[in-house]
Structures are given as C-alpha cells and as structure tokens.
Amino acid sequence: MTSSSRTTEKLDTHQKALAVNLDARRYGTFAEIGAGQEVVRWFFRVGGASGTIAKSISAYDMAVSDAIYGRTQRYVCRQRLESMLTYEHKLNIERLREARGDTTAFFAFADTVAAKSYKGTNECHGWLGVRFQAHPRDQDSQIIIHVRLLDSENALQQEALGVVGVNLLYGAFFMHHDPDRLLESLLDNLSTERLEIDMIEFSGIEFRHVDNRVMALKLVQLGLSGAAMFDPKGEVLQPSEVLYKRQVLVERGAFLPVTRVNIDMLACARRAFEKNPGADSVVELMEITMRNLLESGQGNVNLRDFLARVDVLAAAGKTVLISDYSEYYRLAGYLRRYTQRPIAVVLGAGSLSALFDEKYYATLDGGILEAFGKLFKNDAKLYVYPFLDAARDALVTASNFEPAPELRRLYGYLLDRGCVVELDGFDRECLSIFSNDVLRMIQSGDPSWEKAVPVEVAEVIKKGGFFGYGRAGSEPARGG
C-alpha cells in the first residue's frame, strides 16, 4: 500500500478510537446522558484508554444531573450540552493543568440523547459536542452537532451514536485544520439512512475563520441533512428548537436579490396568517432550495453568491432556511416533523403553473393527488400573491388562475376548501418589481435598482459589492 493511499483510506471506528487513545497528548472526560455510554465504550474496548480517559460519567437521573450541571427545562437540548462541556472541561483543567498541562491537550466530550423509548413514541435525537485544546495550554475550540437517530431499534440507535461520537472526536483532534474534511467524515461507517446531522457549529481559536453558515450549507449539500437554518445574526439554529409547537410561515424564492415585493408578499401573508388562533407564535422563514443555489450546468454552489443572498436577507431581519426539498409537499413534510400547528407557504401566482404541472409528480404512485394530499395535510395552506402579467397587462390571482383543463375541478376544490388563499392588501407599486430586472440594473450600473429593494438591503449590497454592484458591464449573474 502506498503512502498516498493510506492517507486517503477511511479508517473504521475501531481504528479511529485507537488512534485517539494512542495520542499521548489527549486526555479528558466523557459525560453522556441517555442511550448508555456508547461513545466512551469504544475507547475502553479498543485498549489504551487509561492514557486518554480521566473520567467517564453518566448523570442519568434528572436530580443528579441538575445537581451537577444546573437545572434546565429540557434535558436533550443545547443548553444542557453546553453546561456539561463547560463544567467538565473546567474541572479537568483545574485539577490537572499544574501536574501535566505542559504536555497535555485537555478535552471534554459530552452528549445528551433521547434514543427510542420502550413505548417507541418519542423523538429520537441528541446533542453531541467536544471542547478541546488543539495543543497543550492552547485556547479552547469547540464543535457541537445535533443528530436525528433514524434506526428503528434502540440498540441500533445506540450503535450509531457511538460511531458518530468517535468520528466527532477523531475529527476534532486530527482534522481541525480542515473543517470541510472533518464535516464530511462525521458519517464515516454510517449512512444517511441511519443518522441525520441537521446542525453543526464550530467555535474557538482553531475555527476562528470558519463561517458556520457555509458549514450549514455543506450539511445539505453533502446529504447529511435535508435542511439547515440560521438567524439574521448568522448564528446556526437547530430546527426543532426553533419550530417546536410553533406556527410556520414560509416564503420560497431565489432572493437574488431580495426585493420589496418579497417583503410585501410575506407581510400580506402574515396578516392573513394572524387570523389563526395562537398566531402570536409564528415563525417566519425565507427558504432557498439547493436547486436555486446550484450554478447552472456546474452542480456546485458559488459561496460568494450564497453569502450575498444570506447577508441581504439578514439585513431585512429574516431567518433563513436552506433546504433540499424542491417539491412543496416535501417541504411541508419536513416542517411537520417539528410542529403540528398551522403551516403556510406564500408564493406568487406565477408559480402556480409549476405547482400544478403533473410532470413533477411522476415518481409518486398517486401522482399529483398524492402530492397534494401530503402538502395540505393538517390544514396547511398556500397563500397566493398576485402576479403582473406584463404581456397581457393583467393580474394573475388565485381566483382567476387557470390550470390545465383536467385539473380545474381539483384546483376549484382546493380554492373552495381554503387550502389555496388569495392574498389582498398588497402594495400595487411592488407588482412591477422582478428580481431578474433588479439584478440586471445592479450589474449595468442603473441606480434605479435601489428603489426596488428595502433601504437596508441596498446599503448591504453597495457595501459588499454584491450581485455585480460596481462592476458595470460585467457578465450577468443568474436571476431568480
């Protein structure tokens, strides 16, 4: 075997755990709550654990856990994980730094997990994290992930948890200089059929140059997760903690760039949505599908383009969802993982033609009927914003939209049932604004583009030189 082949060969879980144990610099604590002590078990099993493990603890009882780490409302949550990492890492350094701090890089690994219960009705997920020194007496670095356990049996979920925990520790210790490769390695010896990683956050000295929004995008790009989410401050969010028992309003688009019409669409939909009981708990999301991010004909993502869109949405104060759910019914299904409260998607009337095109549902046994059954389950709704058909100088609305003849009765039924809702109270001045036109004006140096976007968005575009601003005559970017 050549040297190059050894460097690219994937190690199995046994080899990874042993490599950590044989690294004389690494010494720390394992704290695991729920689903057994599946991660530390690997390090005991492979041998050499005495050189790596200072302590292994499982504060399984809630009262015991609270006494050590402080009280919390939920035990499988980020707050509990952070308190575990802070407590255990601080304790290691206080107890051991004087005796061995010059030669030891300390770490604390923690997880808090809900695996499949005896009754089998609970959400199966967990938080895992490691806080570590890359070198002796170094400042701390940290990686946190959230996983969904997809195996149907408790024992298999425990096994998957152990493997991903070993992958996380091995990556932190041996790949921290290459976060992209580290992220890709988290599902080594696993598959996306067994485990989903829907949130990752890097922080600390070794990851000071990492943009967690890009890492969130890569989770979706690599198929490790179907979606990723972050707030206007750029902080990565865990979807279940944001959406749990909340009402959800989503606007789907390319946002290249976000314009006044996008903002007006969401505002009109919010007013309609607020007629629902309990509408004070609404989460607003601006969703971009991977299909809208991929460069035409290349299959990869232009990261500058991606970050530009995210920055302008952040300037508008919006939470962003990146998803791999091109079909509306799949997006609705994803949201229903986390909430049974009302869900609504706002779209322009011009998008109804694609929604009612049966070719997009050819892979479903029940075709468009199956898709709509999934989409409108649990009283989900589509809020339809009018579209200005410039060729006919006429408004296309939910009321006058005409699908294919064979689908007219189906559409009428959805309209009558309130599944499709026509929005009113819109700003007529916004109807003539189209993102493609705005993008061309930005790139050509036509200053009138600024009137088509919110003031704060215009400032961000000019400051960042986004979408070709300041480069008049440059090759036009994709619109949408």
Wavefront OBJ file of the C-alpha trace (Angstrom):
o trace
v 0.000 0.000 0.000
v 1.413 3.396 -0.978
v 1.714 6.384 1.344
v -0.890 8.334 -0.658
v -3.429 5.506 -0.483
v -3.000 5.297 3.286
v -3.746 8.995 3.691
v -6.984 8.795 1.719
v -8.209 5.470 3.124
v -11.129 5.823 5.517
v -10.491 4.387 8.950
v -13.079 2.231 10.651
v -14.438 3.164 14.067
v -12.037 0.826 15.902
v -9.035 2.403 14.168
v -10.219 5.932 14.916
v -10.781 5.235 18.620
v -7.399 3.536 18.900
v -5.659 6.460 17.167
v -7.105 8.804 19.790
v -6.059 6.514 22.635
v -2.509 6.253 21.278
v -2.112 10.033 21.018
v -0.282 10.803 24.253
v -1.362 14.466 24.192
v -5.104 13.767 24.507
v -6.618 13.460 27.957
v -10.115 14.267 29.095
v -13.615 13.432 30.245
v -16.618 11.696 28.707
v -20.031 12.769 30.033
v -23.021 11.022 28.447
v -26.707 11.220 29.329
v -29.238 8.884 27.749
v -28.783 5.912 25.378
v -25.954 4.475 27.505
v -22.274 5.396 27.389
v -21.937 4.413 23.763
v -19.089 6.745 22.778
v -16.724 6.109 25.664
v -17.407 2.376 25.295
v -15.399 2.400 22.048
v -12.332 3.856 23.769
v -12.472 1.287 26.569
v -12.987 -1.502 24.034
v -10.009 -0.826 21.757
v -7.403 -0.644 24.532
v -5.115 2.058 25.812
v -7.950 4.012 27.394
v -6.006 4.784 30.570
v -3.911 7.244 28.611
v -6.971 9.083 27.286
v -9.824 8.941 29.811
v -9.566 10.958 33.006
v -13.210 10.290 33.901
v -16.356 8.771 32.452
v -19.696 9.825 33.910
v -23.367 9.314 33.146
v -25.538 11.561 35.309
v -28.677 9.800 34.113
v -31.001 10.693 36.973
v -32.527 14.155 36.451
v -31.946 15.252 40.047
v -28.317 14.138 39.881
v -27.845 15.826 36.520
v -29.355 19.071 37.833
v -27.123 18.968 40.899
v -24.016 18.769 38.722
v -24.871 20.868 35.684
v -27.719 23.128 36.855
v -31.443 22.991 36.191
v -32.903 23.098 32.698
v -36.392 22.824 31.229
v -35.387 20.203 28.665
v -32.676 17.611 29.140
v -31.971 16.850 25.485
v -31.127 20.373 24.404
v -28.201 22.574 23.544
v -28.297 24.363 26.891
v -27.711 21.103 28.761
v -24.904 20.080 26.419
v -23.131 23.440 26.818
v -23.346 23.267 30.602
v -21.900 19.735 30.544
v -18.976 20.776 28.346
v -18.250 23.871 30.426
v -18.364 22.054 33.757
v -16.304 19.018 32.762
v -13.645 20.876 30.774
v -13.144 23.458 33.517
v -12.823 20.698 36.100
v -10.170 18.887 34.063
v -8.051 21.994 33.714
v -8.405 22.985 37.387
v -7.415 19.510 38.593
v -4.793 18.525 36.052
v -3.204 21.592 34.470
v -0.487 22.055 37.087
v 0.623 18.424 37.004
v 0.523 17.795 33.258
v -0.591 20.961 31.455
v 2.711 21.418 29.588
v 2.366 18.115 27.740
v -1.389 17.521 27.653
v -4.154 18.918 25.455
v -7.283 18.531 27.571
v -10.772 17.843 26.239
v -14.326 17.215 27.365
v -16.758 15.213 25.268
v -20.466 15.291 26.115
v -23.745 14.088 24.718
v -27.363 14.199 25.830
v -29.596 11.865 23.865
v -33.132 10.515 23.635
v -32.994 7.149 21.895
v -36.083 5.109 21.117
v -38.078 4.525 24.301
v -39.767 1.325 25.389
v -43.093 2.643 24.045
v -41.383 3.886 20.888
v -43.326 7.153 20.632
v -40.615 9.722 21.381
v -38.475 11.866 19.106
v -35.096 10.143 18.700
v -32.339 12.731 18.637
v -29.334 14.025 20.513
v -26.776 16.776 21.041
v -23.075 15.917 20.923
v -20.091 18.179 21.438
v -16.403 18.364 22.224
v -14.484 21.239 23.789
v -10.751 20.769 23.378
v -7.269 22.212 23.254
v -5.590 21.520 19.926
v -2.215 21.865 21.658
v -1.109 21.933 25.314
v -2.040 25.202 27.056
v -3.881 26.337 23.919
v -7.113 28.313 23.951
v -10.264 26.225 23.667
v -12.002 25.186 20.458
v -15.418 23.551 20.218
v -17.656 21.603 17.859
v -21.355 20.986 18.536
v -23.688 18.859 16.420
v -27.328 17.825 16.600
v -28.313 14.426 15.234
v -31.560 12.627 14.432
v -31.428 8.876 15.047
v -33.283 7.097 12.244
v -32.825 3.400 13.057
v -35.998 1.600 14.099
v -34.426 -0.199 17.082
v -32.924 1.234 20.249
v -29.813 -0.945 20.037
v -29.075 0.231 16.504
v -29.561 3.866 17.521
v -27.067 3.394 20.356
v -24.602 1.864 17.924
v -24.957 4.794 15.505
v -24.495 7.250 18.366
v -21.238 5.577 19.364
v -19.881 5.703 15.829
v -20.720 9.362 15.193
v -19.257 10.279 18.600
v -15.946 8.608 17.723
v -15.994 10.352 14.332
v -16.517 13.706 16.040
v -13.622 13.222 18.458
v -11.268 11.893 15.802
v -12.166 14.788 13.504
v -11.642 17.369 16.242
v -8.212 16.041 17.128
v -6.818 15.158 13.701
v -8.788 17.253 11.181
v -9.407 20.563 12.953
v -7.160 22.268 10.387
v -9.550 21.120 7.609
v -13.167 21.708 8.742
v -14.624 20.681 5.364
v -12.982 17.275 5.548
v -13.930 16.987 9.213
v -17.577 17.595 8.389
v -17.545 15.012 5.598
v -16.038 12.415 7.957
v -18.840 12.591 10.534
v -20.835 9.883 8.763
v -17.880 7.560 8.190
v -19.033 3.954 8.763
v -22.646 5.155 8.850
v -25.221 6.234 6.271
v -27.854 8.939 5.924
v -30.456 6.183 6.321
v -29.302 5.729 9.917
v -28.448 9.214 11.076
v -29.033 12.812 10.054
v -26.926 15.774 11.187
v -29.075 18.885 10.946
v -26.904 21.357 12.836
v -23.174 21.919 13.295
v -21.316 24.811 14.880
v -17.584 25.421 15.057
v -16.170 27.952 17.532
v -12.940 28.848 19.282
v -9.354 29.545 18.309
v -8.905 26.746 15.739
v -12.111 27.689 13.930
v -11.881 31.484 14.042
v -12.014 31.663 10.230
v -14.925 29.228 9.813
v -18.235 30.664 8.603
v -20.863 28.457 10.188
v -23.409 29.453 7.558
v -21.212 27.802 4.939
v -20.888 24.726 7.129
v -24.681 24.595 7.472
v -24.990 24.764 3.691
v -22.497 21.929 3.306
v -24.612 19.699 5.551
v -27.386 19.975 2.989
v -25.043 19.816 0.016
v -23.489 16.559 1.238
v -26.844 14.990 2.078
v -26.091 14.872 5.816
v -29.282 16.873 6.367
v -32.312 17.852 4.336
v -32.236 21.426 5.627
v -30.247 23.948 7.638
v -31.280 27.154 9.347
v -29.656 30.331 10.678
v -30.839 33.621 12.107
v -30.218 37.239 10.971
v -27.055 37.354 13.104
v -25.622 34.432 11.170
v -25.933 32.011 14.078
v -26.763 28.428 13.129
v -30.088 27.244 14.526
v -31.343 23.758 15.280
v -34.714 23.446 13.505
v -36.597 21.516 16.193
v -35.750 24.114 18.831
v -36.972 26.937 16.571
v -40.088 25.245 15.187
v -41.236 23.200 18.184
v -45.005 23.725 18.592
v -44.851 26.947 16.564
v -46.909 28.105 13.595
v -44.749 28.396 10.480
v -44.953 30.820 7.553
v -42.522 30.218 4.697
v -41.674 32.246 1.617
v -39.761 30.338 -1.034
v -37.526 32.118 -3.511
v -34.095 32.654 -5.017
v -33.770 36.125 -3.423
v -31.236 37.251 -5.981
v -31.648 39.846 -4.536
v -34.471 40.115 -2.001
v -36.770 42.928 -3.173
v -39.677 44.988 -1.899
v -42.087 42.535 -3.479
v -40.606 39.675 -1.406
v -41.104 41.700 1.760
v -44.639 42.687 0.762
v -45.535 39.058 -0.002
v -44.536 37.989 3.487
v -46.279 40.951 5.115
v -49.564 40.181 3.308
v -49.294 36.513 4.213
v -48.548 37.363 7.839
v -51.727 39.438 8.087
v -53.752 36.541 6.676
v -51.974 34.043 8.896
v -52.615 36.059 12.035
v -56.307 35.225 11.706
v -55.404 31.751 13.022
v -55.802 31.170 16.785
v -52.475 31.465 18.615
v -50.805 33.406 15.819
v -48.502 35.104 18.320
v -46.186 32.089 17.998
v -45.497 32.405 14.250
v -42.024 31.658 12.867
v -41.261 33.408 9.566
v -38.761 31.732 7.243
v -37.237 32.753 3.918
v -36.406 29.469 2.217
v -33.880 28.874 -0.564
v -33.697 25.427 -2.141
v -30.406 23.885 -3.170
v -31.703 23.902 -6.742
v -31.775 27.716 -6.589
v -28.194 27.833 -5.292
v -26.513 25.474 -7.735
v -24.644 27.182 -10.558
v -26.182 26.454 -13.927
v -24.611 23.408 -15.576
v -21.925 23.000 -12.899
v -23.669 21.365 -9.971
v -21.786 23.306 -7.318
v -22.526 26.344 -5.188
v -20.926 29.766 -5.604
v -20.269 30.552 -1.942
v -19.945 34.295 -2.500
v -23.334 34.301 -4.201
v -24.793 32.229 -1.364
v -23.419 34.511 1.365
v -24.588 37.604 -0.522
v -28.165 36.331 -0.531
v -27.957 35.409 3.135
v -26.494 38.790 4.070
v -29.253 40.726 2.320
v -31.910 38.543 3.955
v -30.220 39.165 7.303
v -30.323 42.902 6.595
v -34.073 42.517 6.173
v -34.190 40.771 9.567
v -35.179 37.357 8.205
v -34.397 33.831 9.369
v -33.093 31.685 6.501
v -33.869 28.053 5.738
v -31.727 26.215 3.190
v -33.438 23.023 2.052
v -33.098 20.168 -0.393
v -36.893 19.916 -0.712
v -37.701 21.218 -4.177
v -41.279 19.927 -4.021
v -43.676 21.847 -1.821
v -45.144 18.696 -0.278
v -41.668 17.595 0.855
v -41.053 20.987 2.461
v -44.372 20.711 4.315
v -43.479 17.194 5.442
v -40.166 18.427 6.811
v -41.817 21.197 8.829
v -44.349 18.751 10.267
v -41.562 16.795 11.912
v -41.385 19.576 14.455
v -44.854 21.066 14.751
v -48.484 20.126 14.279
v -49.531 23.778 14.349
v -50.695 25.540 11.146
v -48.201 25.781 8.281
v -48.475 28.128 5.298
v -46.337 28.774 2.231
v -46.578 32.071 0.376
v -45.884 32.099 -3.359
v -46.563 34.282 -6.348
v -49.440 33.405 -8.661
v -46.868 32.981 -11.405
v -45.560 29.895 -9.575
v -48.933 28.134 -9.610
v -48.345 26.821 -13.122
v -45.306 24.837 -11.980
v -47.108 23.666 -8.849
v -49.924 22.236 -10.995
v -47.625 20.652 -13.582
v -48.125 16.892 -13.251
v -44.677 16.043 -14.602
v -43.162 16.984 -11.231
v -45.095 14.187 -9.518
v -44.413 11.372 -11.972
v -42.368 9.429 -9.404
v -45.278 9.272 -6.934
v -47.653 6.327 -7.218
v -50.584 8.652 -6.631
v -49.222 11.466 -8.802
v -50.436 14.976 -8.133
v -53.236 13.741 -5.856
v -50.732 12.074 -3.549
v -48.525 15.167 -3.540
v -51.404 17.485 -2.677
v -52.660 15.080 -0.034
v -49.275 15.377 1.674
v -48.997 19.110 1.103
v -52.391 20.090 2.520
v -52.375 17.621 5.408
v -53.256 19.111 8.822
v -54.823 22.237 7.339
v -51.699 23.567 5.618
v -52.335 26.453 3.230
v -50.878 28.187 0.211
v -51.108 31.979 0.263
v -51.049 33.289 -3.295
v -49.725 36.771 -4.067
v -50.849 38.341 -7.388
v -48.588 38.297 -10.423
v -48.460 41.058 -13.011
v -48.530 39.531 -16.486
v -46.848 42.354 -18.405
v -47.582 40.775 -21.789
v -51.329 40.979 -21.145
v -51.173 43.907 -18.710
v -53.323 41.844 -16.364
v -53.113 40.490 -12.833
v -53.000 36.740 -12.315
v -54.506 35.872 -8.937
v -55.577 32.753 -7.097
v -59.135 33.428 -8.231
v -58.506 33.721 -11.974
v -55.587 31.289 -12.332
v -56.396 28.551 -14.855
v -54.595 25.221 -14.561
v -54.734 22.535 -17.247
v -58.366 21.650 -18.106
v -58.179 18.251 -16.431
v -57.058 19.863 -13.152
v -59.572 22.712 -12.962
v -62.013 20.872 -10.730
v -59.180 19.856 -8.393
v -57.980 23.452 -8.221
v -61.522 24.687 -7.623
v -61.913 22.227 -4.781
v -58.695 23.421 -3.115
v -59.766 27.031 -3.560
v -63.220 26.383 -2.106
v -61.779 24.451 0.848
v -59.462 27.342 1.738
v -56.337 25.321 1.017
v -55.375 27.972 -1.541
v -55.914 31.525 -0.300
v -55.827 34.701 -2.386
v -53.907 37.497 -0.675
v -55.210 41.038 -0.643
v -53.975 44.348 0.760
v -50.835 44.178 -1.377
v -48.738 47.162 -2.436
v -49.553 47.698 -6.135
v -46.277 49.551 -6.693
v -44.426 46.302 -5.894
v -46.116 44.285 -8.633
v -43.853 45.617 -11.359
v -40.699 44.595 -9.470
v -38.964 41.434 -10.702
v -35.677 40.137 -9.303
v -34.230 39.473 -12.782
v -34.772 43.109 -13.736
v -33.296 44.371 -10.472
v -30.237 42.166 -10.919
v -29.646 43.489 -14.431
v -29.946 47.081 -13.194
v -27.412 46.445 -10.421
v -24.923 44.979 -12.875
v -25.412 47.654 -15.502
v -24.976 50.483 -13.009
v -28.570 51.741 -13.303
v -29.157 53.444 -9.913
v -32.923 52.967 -10.066
v -32.457 49.442 -8.669
v -32.248 50.959 -5.193
v -35.945 51.887 -5.318
v -36.848 48.220 -5.809
v -35.242 46.926 -2.589
v -35.537 47.883 1.087
v -33.159 50.676 2.142
v -31.168 48.436 4.481
v -30.767 45.847 1.716
v -29.463 48.458 -0.720
v -26.824 49.516 1.815
v -25.601 45.949 2.287
v -25.415 45.353 -1.477
v -23.381 48.512 -2.035
v -21.095 47.912 0.934
v -20.408 44.298 -0.035
v -20.277 44.836 -3.785
v -22.826 42.044 -4.112
v -24.519 40.829 -7.319
v -22.042 42.678 -9.554
v -22.575 46.116 -7.972
v -19.825 48.490 -9.010
v -18.748 46.315 -11.911
v -20.916 47.712 -14.719
v -20.614 45.727 -17.885
v -19.650 42.520 -16.086
v -21.070 39.173 -17.133
v -24.622 38.950 -15.737
v -25.264 36.527 -12.866
v -28.201 34.190 -12.667
v -31.548 35.710 -11.844
v -34.490 34.286 -9.959
l 1 2 3 4 5 6 7 8 9 10 11 12 13 14 15 16 17 18 19 20 21 22 23 24 25 26 27 28 29 30 31 32 33 34 35 36 37 38 39 40 41 42 43 44 45 46 47 48 49 50 51 52 53 54 55 56 57 58 59 60 61 62 63 64 65 66 67 68 69 70 71 72 73 74 75 76 77 78 79 80 81 82 83 84 85 86 87 88 89 90 91 92 93 94 95 96 97 98 99 100 101 102 103 104 105 106 107 108 109 110 111 112 113 114 115 116 117 118 119 120 121 122 123 124 125 126 127 128 129 130 131 132 133 134 135 136 137 138 139 140 141 142 143 144 145 146 147 148 149 150 151 152 153 154 155 156 157 158 159 160 161 162 163 164 165 166 167 168 169 170 171 172 173 174 175 176 177 178 179 180 181 182 183 184 185 186 187 188 189 190 191 192 193 194 195 196 197 198 199 200 201 202 203 204 205 206 207 208 209 210 211 212 213 214 215 216 217 218 219 220 221 222 223 224 225 226 227 228 229 230 231 232 233 234 235 236 237 238 239 240 241 242 243 244 245 246 247 248 249 250 251 252 253 254 255 256 257 258 259 260 261 262 263 264 265 266 267 268 269 270 271 272 273 274 275 276 277 278 279 280 281 282 283 284 285 286 287 288 289 290 291 292 293 294 295 296 297 298 299 300 301 302 303 304 305 306 307 308 309 310 311 312 313 314 315 316 317 318 319 320 321 322 323 324 325 326 327 328 329 330 331 332 333 334 335 336 337 338 339 340 341 342 343 344 345 346 347 348 349 350 351 352 353 354 355 356 357 358 359 360 361 362 363 364 365 366 367 368 369 370 371 372 373 374 375 376 377 378 379 380 381 382 383 384 385 386 387 388 389 390 391 392 393 394 395 396 397 398 399 400 401 402 403 404 405 406 407 408 409 410 411 412 413 414 415 416 417 418 419 420 421 422 423 424 425 426 427 428 429 430 431 432 433 434 435 436 437 438 439 440 441 442 443 444 445 446 447 448 449 450 451 452 453 454 455 456 457 458 459 460 461 462 463 464 465 466 467 468 469 470 471 472 473 474 475 476 477 478 479 480
